[in-house]
Amino acid sequence: MVPFSKETCGGTWLSLSVVNPDTVCCEESILFCALRTVGVEPHPAFAIQKDVEAEKVTWRFTFAHQSKDGLYDTGNLIKWWNSPEWLRQNPTHEWTVVKNALTNMARQALEIRQVPTYLLYRRGRDEARVPTTASPALREFRIGQLEGRIPFDALPPVESKTAAA
């Protein structure tokens, strides 16, 4: 992740690019959010661009060379972002705290998206959770348990590999 500078709109702007990210919540977009958090302004005309070319998608993030209050040089912030040593040596620095918070938020969001989803069936105070990926036989088995047609200590049906093929 190497930023490049360019002169436009009466100032110097830094740009970062990422090609074919797995998610919009990639390292570069998290960095862009972190820069916004400490007062680095996005470019007024093209803060975020998405270019699609054949099989290639490129995201570009463009922002000011310095924070609004003049406290931070954007180039230094990017350098520190990519330096585990600097982050370790400065654990209470605002930039380290921002990076850790946003990185953890992105990691947590990914974990939440990977949690399997369930259908919830209720009857009175009883409930049955059935994975959305469950076979119709397993779904019917869990509903049968909930309705009292099948004992709760009964074993669920075993899916045969030949039936699934």
C-alpha positions in Angstrom: 0.0 0.0 0.0 2.0 2.9 -1.3 0.2 6.2 -1.7 1.0 8.5 -4.6 0.7 12.3 -4.5 -1.0 14.5 -7.1 -1.7 18.2 -7.4 -5.4 19.0 -8.0 -8.0 21.4 -6.8 -5.5 23.8 -5.4 -3.7 21.3 -3.1 -1.7 18.1 -2.8 -3.8 15.0 -2.4 -2.7 11.4 -1.6 -4.3 8.4 -3.3 -4.3 4.7 -2.4 -5.5 1.9 -4.7 -6.6 -1.6 -4.1 -7.4 -4.1 -6.9 -10.0 -6.8 -6.5 -10.5 -6.6 -2.7 -12.4 -9.5 -1.1 -14.7 -7.0 0.6 -15.4 -3.3 0.7 -14.1 -3.5 4.2 -10.5 -4.0 3.0 -7.3 -2.7 4.7 -7.3 0.4 2.4 -11.0 1.3 3.2 -10.3 0.9 6.9 -7.3 3.2 6.5 -9.5 5.7 4.7 -12.0 5.7 7.6 -9.2 6.1 10.1 -7.8 9.1 8.2 -11.3 10.7 8.2 -11.5 10.0 12.0 -8.4 12.1 12.7 -9.5 14.9 10.5 -8.0 14.2 7.1 -10.4 15.4 4.5 -11.4 13.4 1.5 -10.9 14.9 -2.0 -14.0 17.0 -2.8 -14.5 15.6 -6.2 -13.3 12.0 -6.1 -12.9 10.8 -2.5 -13.7 7.2 -3.5 -13.7 5.8 -7.0 -14.6 2.4 -8.2 -13.2 1.5 -11.7 -14.4 -1.7 -13.3 -12.4 -3.1 -16.2 -13.0 -6.6 -17.5 -12.3 -8.9 -14.5 -10.5 -6.2 -12.5 -12.1 -3.9 -10.0 -10.0 -1.0 -8.6 -10.9 1.1 -5.7 -9.1 4.5 -5.2 -9.2 6.5 -2.1 -8.0 10.1 -2.3 -7.5 12.5 0.6 -5.7 15.6 1.8 -2.0 15.7 2.4 -2.6 16.9 6.0 -5.3 16.8 8.7 -7.6 19.8 9.0 -6.1 20.9 12.2 -2.6 20.5 10.9 -1.6 18.0 13.6 -1.0 15.1 11.2 0.8 14.6 7.9 -1.1 12.0 6.0 2.0 10.4 4.6 3.3 9.8 8.2 -0.1 8.3 9.2 0.0 5.9 6.4 3.6 4.9 7.2 2.7 4.4 10.9 -0.4 2.4 9.9 1.9 -0.1 8.1 4.5 -0.2 10.8 3.8 -2.8 13.5 6.9 -1.6 15.3 5.7 2.0 15.5 2.2 0.8 16.7 3.8 -1.3 19.4 6.0 1.5 20.6 3.1 4.0 20.7 0.2 2.0 22.2 -1.6 5.0 23.6 -1.2 7.3 20.6 -4.5 8.4 19.0 -3.5 6.8 15.7 -2.8 3.4 17.3 -6.1 3.5 19.2 -8.0 4.4 16.0 -6.3 1.7 14.0 -7.0 -1.0 16.6 -10.7 0.1 17.0 -11.4 0.1 13.3 -9.5 -3.1 12.6 -11.3 -4.9 15.4 -14.6 -3.6 14.2 -13.9 -4.9 10.7 -12.8 -8.3 12.1 -16.0 -8.5 14.2 -18.2 -7.6 11.2 -16.6 -10.4 9.3 -17.2 -12.9 12.1 -20.8 -11.8 12.4 -21.3 -12.3 8.7 -20.0 -15.8 9.0 -22.3 -16.9 11.8 -24.8 -19.4 10.4 -28.4 -18.2 10.1 -31.3 -20.1 11.7 -35.0 -20.3 11.3 -36.7 -20.0 14.6 -39.9 -21.9 15.2 -41.9 -21.2 18.4 -44.8 -23.0 20.0 -45.7 -21.5 23.4 -42.6 -21.3 25.4 -40.7 -23.9 23.4 -38.6 -23.0 20.4 -36.6 -24.9 17.8 -33.7 -23.4 15.9 -33.1 -24.9 12.5 -30.1 -23.9 10.3 -31.3 -22.4 7.0 -29.0 -24.9 5.3 -30.8 -27.8 7.0 -32.4 -30.5 4.8 -36.2 -30.6 4.6 -36.0 -33.8 6.6 -34.1 -32.2 9.5 -36.4 -29.2 9.4 -39.5 -31.4 9.6 -37.8 -33.4 12.5 -37.2 -30.2 14.6 -40.7 -28.9 13.9 -42.1 -32.4 14.9 -40.2 -32.2 18.2 -41.6 -28.7 18.8 -45.1 -29.9 18.1 -44.8 -33.0 20.3 -45.0 -35.5 17.4 -41.4 -36.5 17.9 -39.8 -37.0 21.4 -37.1 -34.4 22.2 -34.6 -37.2 23.0 -35.0 -38.8 19.6 -32.0 -38.7 17.3 -32.2 -36.5 14.2 -32.4 -38.2 10.7 -29.0 -39.1 9.2 -28.5 -37.7 5.7 -27.2 -40.4 3.3 -24.5 -39.3 1.0 -26.2 -40.9 -2.0 -29.5 -39.1 -1.4 -27.6 -35.8 -1.4 -25.9 -36.5 -4.7 
